[in-house]
Amino acid sequence: MIDGPYFVLTVLGVLGCGVVAGVFCGFSTFVMRGLADLPPAQGVAAMNAINVAAVRPPFMLVFIGSAVLCAVLGVVTFVLLPDDGTVELLLGSALYLFGSFGVTIVANVPRNDTLLKLDPGTQEAAAYWRTYVREWTWWNHVRTVASAAAAVSYTLALT
């Protein structure tokens, strides 16, 4: 059984991945639906405001902190190859680092950057908004599932 500091890191991994999964789940299940129902100019403006607010310390500490923690857990597990939980720990780390953090960098952030460059009241913004909501939400579903699966995988490592 995992114990000591390794146990604490794994529990923190469960919590971090779980909190991030919850945030992403909220966006996938009701925030994006609510924004999509607004007139495009209002939806674009609201999402841009959310994206600016998201990169402030409260969320970034959890989101990036979880990525760092998952990387540490992955490296330590790979180096030590413990008797218990090796597969679950490595899988949890990979799920979060690639399926949540990585997808954010390669799929969601570029869309956010494109949206931020558009004037919300323009026809160009209105046209992009429909595509943005569909694509951003799809990738957010991926992040939600990956973060939740990472939390489950870490939990299984503790059993």
C-alpha positions in Angstrom: 0.0 0.0 0.0 1.2 3.5 -0.8 2.2 5.4 2.4 4.1 8.4 3.7 4.7 11.4 1.5 3.8 9.3 -1.6 0.4 8.8 -0.1 0.0 12.5 0.5 1.0 13.4 -3.0 -1.4 10.8 -4.4 -4.3 12.2 -2.3 -3.5 15.7 -3.5 -3.5 14.3 -7.0 -7.0 12.9 -6.5 -8.2 16.3 -5.1 -6.6 18.4 -7.8 -7.7 16.3 -10.7 -11.2 16.1 -9.2 -11.5 19.8 -8.7 -10.4 20.5 -12.2 -12.8 17.9 -13.5 -15.6 19.6 -11.6 -14.8 23.0 -13.1 -14.7 21.5 -16.6 -17.9 19.6 -16.0 -19.7 22.8 -15.1 -18.6 24.4 -18.3 -19.6 21.3 -20.4 -23.0 20.8 -18.8 -24.4 24.3 -18.3 -22.1 27.3 -18.7 -21.4 26.8 -22.4 -25.1 26.0 -23.0 -26.1 29.3 -21.3 -23.5 31.3 -23.2 -24.6 29.7 -26.5 -28.2 30.8 -25.9 -27.1 34.5 -25.6 -27.0 36.7 -28.7 -23.5 36.1 -30.3 -22.1 39.5 -29.3 -23.0 38.9 -25.6 -21.8 35.3 -25.7 -18.4 36.4 -27.2 -18.0 39.2 -24.6 -19.0 37.0 -21.7 -16.7 34.1 -22.8 -13.8 36.6 -23.3 -14.4 37.9 -19.8 -14.4 34.4 -18.4 -11.2 33.5 -20.2 -9.5 36.5 -18.8 -10.7 35.7 -15.3 -9.7 32.0 -15.6 -6.0 32.8 -15.8 -5.9 34.4 -12.4 -4.2 32.7 -9.4 -7.2 30.9 -7.8 -7.8 28.6 -10.8 -4.3 28.6 -12.2 -3.0 27.4 -8.8 -5.3 24.3 -9.0 -4.9 23.7 -12.7 -1.1 24.2 -13.1 -0.5 22.9 -9.6 -2.2 19.7 -10.5 -0.2 19.4 -13.7 3.1 19.8 -11.7 1.9 17.3 -9.1 0.9 14.8 -11.8 4.3 15.2 -13.4 6.0 14.6 -10.1 3.9 11.6 -9.3 4.6 10.2 -12.8 8.3 10.7 -12.6 8.6 9.3 -9.1 6.5 6.3 -10.0 8.5 5.6 -13.1 11.8 5.9 -11.2 10.7 3.9 -8.1 8.3 1.4 -9.8 6.5 0.7 -6.5 5.0 -2.7 -5.8 1.5 -1.2 -5.5 -0.3 1.2 -7.8 2.3 1.7 -10.5 -0.1 1.3 -13.5 -2.8 3.4 -11.9 -0.3 6.2 -10.9 1.3 6.3 -14.4 -2.1 6.2 -16.1 -3.5 9.0 -13.8 -0.5 11.2 -14.6 -0.8 10.6 -18.3 -4.5 11.2 -18.4 -4.2 14.6 -16.7 -1.0 15.8 -18.4 -2.1 14.8 -21.9 -5.9 14.7 -21.7 -6.5 17.8 -19.6 -3.4 20.0 -19.5 -2.2 19.1 -23.0 -5.7 19.4 -24.6 -6.0 22.8 -23.0 -2.8 24.0 -24.6 -3.4 22.6 -28.1 -7.2 22.9 -28.4 -8.9 25.3 -26.0 -6.4 28.1 -25.6 -5.9 28.7 -29.3 -9.7 29.0 -29.7 -9.8 31.4 -26.7 -7.0 33.5 -28.3 -8.8 33.7 -31.6 -12.1 34.7 -29.9 -10.3 37.4 -27.8 -9.0 39.0 -31.0 -12.5 39.5 -32.4 -14.7 42.5 -31.8 -17.8 40.9 -30.2 -20.3 43.0 -32.2 -18.9 42.1 -35.6 -20.3 39.6 -38.2 -17.0 37.8 -38.1 -17.3 37.2 -34.3 -20.9 36.0 -34.7 -19.9 33.5 -37.4 -16.9 32.2 -35.4 -19.0 32.0 -32.2 -21.1 29.1 -33.4 -17.9 27.2 -34.4 -16.2 28.2 -31.2 -18.9 26.9 -28.9 -19.2 23.6 -30.7 -15.4 22.9 -30.9 -14.4 24.4 -27.6 -17.2 22.4 -25.8 -16.2 19.2 -27.5 -12.6 19.6 -26.4 -13.8 20.6 -22.9 -15.7 17.3 -22.7 -12.4 15.5 -23.4 -10.7 17.5 -20.6 -13.6 16.7 -18.2 -13.4 13.0 -18.8 -9.6 12.9 -18.7 -9.4 14.9 -15.4 -12.1 12.7 -13.8 -10.5 9.5 -15.0 -7.1 10.7 -13.6 -8.8 11.3 -10.2 -10.3 7.8 -10.4 -7.0 6.2 -11.4 -5.2 7.9 -8.5 -7.9 6.7 -6.2 -7.5 3.2 -7.4 -3.8 3.4 -6.7 -4.6 4.1 -3.1 -6.6 0.9 -2.7 
